[in-house]
Amino acid sequence: MRDWQGKRYWIVGASSGLGRDVAKEISNTGAEVILSARSEDDLNALAGELSGRSTIVPMDVASAESVAKAAEAAGQVDGLVYLAGVYWSLGATEFDGEKVAMMLDVNLTGAARVLGHVLPSMVERDQGHIVLTGSLSGFRGLPNACGYGASKAGLMSLAETLHADLINTGVEVQLINPGFIKTRLTDKNEFKMPFIMEPEIAAREFVEHMNNDSFAKNYPWIFSTAIRSMQFLPDWLYYRLVGQKP
């Protein structure tokens, strides 16, 4: 069980969806939370609902200047939880380079920008907690996931590398890969989303994993097991199952 008392956790992507409910769960542990997202109004509304101390630090993770200013305002933190993300369902036949680039920039490069201001200090102190949010869509290429799947696969690889480099230090790295969560992002989907979760339930599982010392969590369990098992299928069978039918 993690000791949250007196700790400061920077939650990036806290204004809505999973990030909003994760912020509530962490606040309930007794930790102070630093809330970041683009919308200051949404962050202020969230802060008014929290049980503990909070600080509002608006930030656009797609802007290096904005991230630098926010990191200075946030100050030294004990933990970083990266939940910022944008999403469009895009297939190759309607490929939109601008949207794909934005998903890569916010979901992956944005995390690198924030880590650049947080991780070196944690390494120097030999103390800290990094939590990155991947996705079950990052395990293998899926239809209509141009941009999003690639951004999450990259973030998952980044988390794995950080964990490998820091496993024997005082800096802990965790990776959490949810499936479908009912948010304004998934509300845009017109396809069936198996085992879709309410954000408050997904957030509870998210923070429960943060409370232990294991590296990765994939959930919901049945759906994640099915998705991960597809990694072991030969290409000819996998693409016969998931590829677009003529």
C-alpha positions, -999 to 999 in steps of 0.1 A, spaced: 0 0 0 14 34 -10 18 62 15 0 92 -1 0 116 29 20 147 22 27 138 -14 21 160 -44 8 144 -76 7 162 -109 -23 150 -130 -20 160 -166 -53 157 -185 -75 161 -155 -103 182 -168 -126 155 -182 -131 117 -187 -109 93 -169 -84 120 -158 -112 138 -139 -122 108 -120 -86 97 -114 -80 132 -98 -109 126 -75 -96 92 -65 -61 105 -58 -75 134 -39 -94 110 -16 -62 93 -6 -50 125 11 -24 135 -15 -23 171 -29 -31 172 -66 -19 196 -92 -45 197 -120 -35 204 -155 -54 206 -188 -61 233 -214 -95 244 -199 -90 265 -168 -128 267 -162 -131 229 -162 -101 226 -138 -117 251 -114 -149 232 -115 -131 200 -107 -111 216 -78 -144 226 -62 -154 190 -60 -122 176 -45 -119 165 -9 -83 176 -5 -58 203 -15 -54 211 -51 -36 236 -74 -48 246 -108 -21 248 -135 -36 252 -170 -13 238 -197 -13 228 -234 9 197 -237 13 204 -274 33 236 -266 68 234 -252 65 269 -239 32 261 -221 47 229 -206 78 248 -193 57 275 -176 33 249 -161 62 228 -148 77 259 -131 43 267 -115 38 231 -104 71 229 -87 87 197 -73 62 168 -74 63 133 -59 42 118 -87 32 124 -123 1 108 -139 -1 114 -176 -37 111 -189 -38 138 -216 -51 125 -249 -70 133 -281 -87 107 -303 -104 103 -337 -114 70 -353 -95 71 -386 -90 44 -412 -64 45 -440 -90 53 -466 -99 86 -448 -64 93 -435 -61 129 -421 -25 138 -416 -33 168 -393 -54 147 -370 -29 119 -369 -1 143 -361 -22 159 -333 -28 125 -317 9 117 -318 18 151 -305 -6 152 -276 -7 115 -266 30 107 -270 52 138 -276 33 157 -249 42 131 -224 79 135 -234 77 172 -229 63 169 -194 87 141 -185 116 163 -195 107 187 -167 99 161 -141 120 130 -145 155 145 -142 147 159 -107 132 125 -96 163 107 -108 186 132 -90 166 127 -58 162 90 -64 126 93 -56 94 96 -76 64 79 -92 56 81 -129 23 67 -143 17 66 -180 -16 58 -196 -15 35 -226 -44 16 -242 -53 -19 -253 -53 -5 -288 -15 -2 -285 -7 -39 -285 -12 -46 -322 -25 -26 -352 -62 -23 -354 -86 -11 -381 -95 26 -380 -69 33 -353 -45 54 -375 -27 78 -352 -43 67 -319 -29 32 -319 5 44 -329 6 71 -302 -4 46 -275 20 20 -287 48 45 -285 38 56 -251 37 20 -239 72 14 -253 84 46 -235 70 33 -202 86 -1 -207 120 15 -214 118 39 -184 108 9 -162 138 -11 -175 162 18 -168 148 27 -134 137 -6 -119 165 -8 -94 162 29 -83 139 49 -61 119 61 -92 89 39 -98 73 37 -133 39 22 -140 19 16 -172 -19 14 -172 -37 2 -203 -75 6 -202 -100 -6 -228 -130 14 -238 -141 41 -213 -173 61 -218 -161 97 -223 -168 125 -248 -140 109 -270 -156 75 -272 -191 90 -276 -180 98 -312 -175 61 -321 -202 45 -342 -189 9 -338 -196 -15 -309 -172 -11 -280 -170 -43 -260 -168 -41 -222 -170 -3 -222 -165 11 -186 -179 41 -168 -151 65 -160 -155 64 -122 -152 26 -122 -122 27 -145 -106 54 -123 -110 32 -92 -92 4 -109 -65 28 -121 -57 41 -87 -59 7 -71 -31 -3 -94 -11 28 -84 -14 15 -48 7 -16 -55 42 -20 -68 36 -40 -100 45 -24 -133 16 -28 -158 -21 -33 -156 -44 -41 -186 -81 -40 -181 -110 -49 -182 -95 -84 -177 -115 -105 -202 -112 -80 -230 -75 -73 -223 -68 -110 -223 -84 -114 -257 -66 -84 -272 -32 -95 -258 -36 -130 -271 -38 -117 -306 -2 -107 -303 7 -144 -307 -14 -150 -339 5 -153 -372 0 -123 -395 -21 -143 -421 -46 -153 -394 -46 -120 -375 -54 -99 -406 -79 -123 -418 -98 -118 -385 -94 -80 -381 -88 -67 -417 -114 -49 -437 -135 -73 -457 -137 -68 -495 
